[in-house]
Amino acid sequence: MAFRWSLLFVPAALVASIQMSAAATLHWPLPANSTEVNGVQQTLTSRFALKPQPVKLEPPTPVHPHAAAGLRRIYQGKTVSVTRYHNDNYPTGWNSTETDLTPATVGSPSFGLLTTLNVDGNVLAQPLLVSNFTMPDNTVHDVLIVATGHDTIYAYDAQTYAILWQVSLGTYQSTNDVGCGDIQGGYGISSTPVIVRTKANAATIYVVAATEPAHLSFHTQLHALDLGTGQDIKAPVEIDPQTKLKGGTIMHFDPQNQWNRASLAYNNGSLYVGIGSHCDNNAGGISGWLLRYDAKKLKLVDKFNTIEAPASYELSSVWMSGYSPAIGPDGKVYAITGNGNYSLHKGQIGYGESILGLADTLDKKQVDTFTPSNWQDLNNGDSDFGSGGAMLVPTVSGQSDPPLILGEGKAGTIYVLNASSLGGLQGGSSQPIQTISGGGCWCGPAYYVGPNGGVVFYQSGGDVLRAYSVDPNNATTPLSNTASGSSGAGGTGSFPVVSSNGSTAGTGVVWLINRGNPTETLEAYNAETLGAPIYSANAGSWSNGSRSYLSPLVANGRVYAGSKNSVTVFGLTD
């Protein structure tokens, strides 16, 4: 993580009193309705891995003078639903059905801020949208879902922004009690949910909520909510994996020192949940996890722990700054791990600083990996490979290259790999297909197919947005930098998304949230040329400087950007 925190000495008397009241559960998950103490008081001290950005609070963006007309404006194209992080399982971040938002219209005086939705906490999760949904009263709405760090979910009508329902999933975890200042204002819903629709009037929101119903009583629960009402369809279940390590040690989820930051993924009835750490606390006693749940039963059916042998520095978190695991057409699941022990020797296995490719069942006998040769240096420098996300590049007709996957971390190297065989530990004949120099990445790529073929968009830390054309028949350098933006990303990069009307020329727009300190700026670029932003506006501020790591949602002619206590809504007014 970007910050590392240490724990202040806790008096023995306090420890003894905690152990007497909750000896069997200290740092272990609790039963669902328990308020028993399972944590200890942790006091923060901080260490910056990055030079902080200068504080610069920009003036708020004024509402467009014709915003009322814009809110009445009806989308001209076929409506689309965005039900998971970055649109699809690759995840490309590409909405290929957008007809109204083009470089010409977004760059015109007609585009601007329509309204601001005020909510009760940080909006870390990318907003989601389900179109043409029939509510219990038989009215039909495009439903916008916003989840907050205060464990509240809002359902809005995406035309008028009237609240359809609002539910609380519990009391969020105190930042001070967690003992990690990565997020100010509390830890609640920190990952993007996933929505599974089965009928015109039936859909389920799967979401992970961290709660603290009583002081130092920590829970992390998976919910299945009815999209029509916000109510739990089934009783929520505790996130509570455990496993026996080599030598007999029991490794388990620690609900005070671990969280679900990576966005949820869904495929063929299975939910995938990644688990990371809070500020590397309790680094010698926790493991990263990738978990698979049966979505209908809300039951944990498979688990993959990234550490199989005790080590002084275990971790190997799956967090990816909020990016979701990628899932290929064959069901193979990909994620990147952060700082942690690396070894493939029997009895010492650890998957730190690696891209993992796992079977859909997370079978430990079918583990494909890629690990940079300098993994130990990455550990020593707190330079997580897993600070960025991994994206599969969709294959195209006539492609001779193997399927590709991309990943980048804090060290600033973009690795282009064979997704069907990642290559193991880098060295000798085991090399990436291609490497590209970037900047420190708390970031992730996006992709679309433009009029001249596939294009990958990346914005690394300290760099501009870059477009890389994809040559599916170039065995050594399939990615080539063909266009660049002009606006820098600060120290950590961004998470762009793309909208277009298929591959039609003149329709592609790249959208991103440029993380300032504390101002969040929505930027839009012509996808074919990049250059200077065609639109740029203040989209709110963040609670903790530039550490937001957000993605906008683009759907049905409107753009949504989360921030501290709000979601800003942009669109056309005529």
Secondary structure as UniProt FT lines:
FT   STRAND          3..5
FT   HELIX           12..22
FT   TURN            23..27
FT   TURN            32..33
FT   STRAND          46..48
FT   TURN            65..66
FT   HELIX           67..72
FT   TURN            85..86
FT   STRAND          94..95
FT   HELIX           103..106
FT   TURN            109..110
FT   STRAND          111..122
FT   STRAND          128..134
FT   TURN            136..137
FT   STRAND          140..147
FT   TURN            149..150
FT   STRAND          152..157
FT   TURN            158..160
FT   STRAND          163..168
FT   HELIX           175..178
FT   TURN            181..182
FT   TURN            184..185
FT   STRAND          194..199
FT   TURN            200..201
FT   STRAND          202..214
FT   TURN            215..216
FT   STRAND          217..226
FT   TURN            227..229
FT   STRAND          237..238
FT   STRAND          242..244
FT   TURN            246..247
FT   STRAND          250..252
FT   TURN            255..257
FT   STRAND          258..259
FT   STRAND          265..267
FT   TURN            268..269
FT   STRAND          270..277
FT   TURN            279..284
FT   STRAND          289..294
FT   TURN            295..298
FT   STRAND          299..305
FT   HELIX           320..322
FT   STRAND          326..327
FT   TURN            329..330
FT   STRAND          333..336
FT   STRAND          342..343
FT   TURN            346..347
FT   STRAND          350..351
FT   TURN            352..353
FT   STRAND          355..358
FT   TURN            360..361
FT   TURN            364..365
FT   STRAND          367..371
FT   TURN            373..374
FT   HELIX           375..380
FT   TURN            381..382
FT   HELIX           385..387
FT   STRAND          390..393
FT   TURN            397..398
FT   STRAND          404..407
FT   TURN            410..411
FT   STRAND          413..418
FT   TURN            419..420
FT   STRAND          424..425
FT   TURN            428..429
FT   STRAND          434..437
FT   STRAND          446..450
FT   TURN            451..452
FT   STRAND          453..458
FT   TURN            461..462
FT   STRAND          466..470
FT   TURN            472..473
FT   STRAND          479..485
FT   TURN            490..492
FT   STRAND          497..499
FT   TURN            502..503
FT   TURN            505..506
FT   STRAND          509..515
FT   STRAND          518..526
FT   TURN            527..529
FT   STRAND          530..541
FT   TURN            543..546
FT   STRAND          553..555
FT   TURN            556..557
FT   STRAND          558..572
//
